[in-house]
Amino acid sequence: MIYVEKDSSNTIVLTLNEKALLASPYYLFVFENEYDTTVAPIELYLENTSTATDRYDLFTLIEGDGTGADVELTKGQYTYTIYEAASQPATVTDTTGDIVEFGRMVVSSETVVFNTIYD
């Protein structure tokens, strides 16, 4: 499961390379909102910045509505699908590679701390 916090830079660690069939794949992430199916899926290329891809793959997702953000997501639950591609894909239809991972993602905002009688 991937956890994303709104309006922040999120580090995502996955093990995609072990399932990839290509030697140096690019990865295209597709996010689909589970509750609002009228919204088109979000397709996003994220660069793998891992220095040890034989062990893990490292991605940074900047969520927000400001300059430099990769994507603006609505709070809630999503499904994600990750495709491999031989070159940097623009859309799912451009990928000739296989699906290397799929799962669930939760997008949440800052945790609110409530004062209780025990504080």
N, C-alpha and C positions, 0 to 999 in steps of 0.2 A: 504494500500500500504506500502511496505517495501522499505526504502531507504538505500543503502549501499554505503559507500565511499571507494574507492580503497586504498589499503595499509594502512589500519587503523583498529582499533577495533571498531566494530559497536554494539550498544545496540539495541535489537529488543524487543519491548513490544507488546504482543498479548493477546487475551482472548481465549485460546484454551480449558482450563479446563472446561468451562461451556458447551462445545459441546462434551466433551469426555464421552465415555461410561464406560471406565475402571477406577478403583479406583485411581491408581497411574501410569498413563501412561508414556511411553517414547515417544518422538516425533522424527520422521524421516522427514527431509525437502528434497524436490526434486525440483531442479531449472532447468528450461528449457529455453534456449535462444530463443527468439521469432524470431530473424532475421537469425540465423544460425541453421537451423534444422538438419544439418548433424552432429552436435556435440551431443554426448550422454548426456542425462539428468544427472545432478550432484546430487548424493544422499549423504546426510550429516546428521549425528546425532548431535544434539545440546542439551546440558544439560540445563534443566529448573532450574534457580537459584533464582526464586522468593520465597520470604518468606511469601507471601500472595496469594497463588494460587487460593483462592476463589475470588480474585479480578482481578488478572492479571498474566501472565506468562512472565518471563524475560529470554532472551537468549543473549549470546554474540557471535558474528560472527567476527572472525579475518580474514580479506581479505588481501591477499598479496602473494608475491612469496618467502618470506623469511622463516626462521625457526620459527616454532610455529604458522604458518598461518593455518587456517582451510581449506581454499579454495582459488584458484586464479580464479577470474571471469573476463570476458571481459566486457568493458564498454558497456552499452546498456540496453535493457529491457528484462525482464524474466517473466515467469509465475512461480508461486510456488504452490506446493501442500504439505500439512502437514498430515502425517499419525500418528495415535496413535498405540502403540504396548504394549503388556504385559511385554516384556523384550526388552533389547536394541537391536533394529534391525540393521542388517548389510546392507540389501538392501530392496527394495520395495517388492520383492518376499518373504521376510522373515516376513513381517507384516501380522498379522491376524486381525488387527484393521481396523477401518474405517478412511475415510478422515475427518479431523476435521476442515480444513480450506484450501482455495485456493484463489489465487489472483495474483496481479502483483507486480514486484519488479524492481526498477531502480538502476543500478550500475553506479556511476559517479566518476569522479576524482575531485581533488581540484578545488574550484571555482576560476576562474581567474578574478581579478579586473582590469578593464581598467580605465585609467585616461581620464577624459573628460575636456572640457573647464569650467565645473561647479565646479571642485574640487578646 
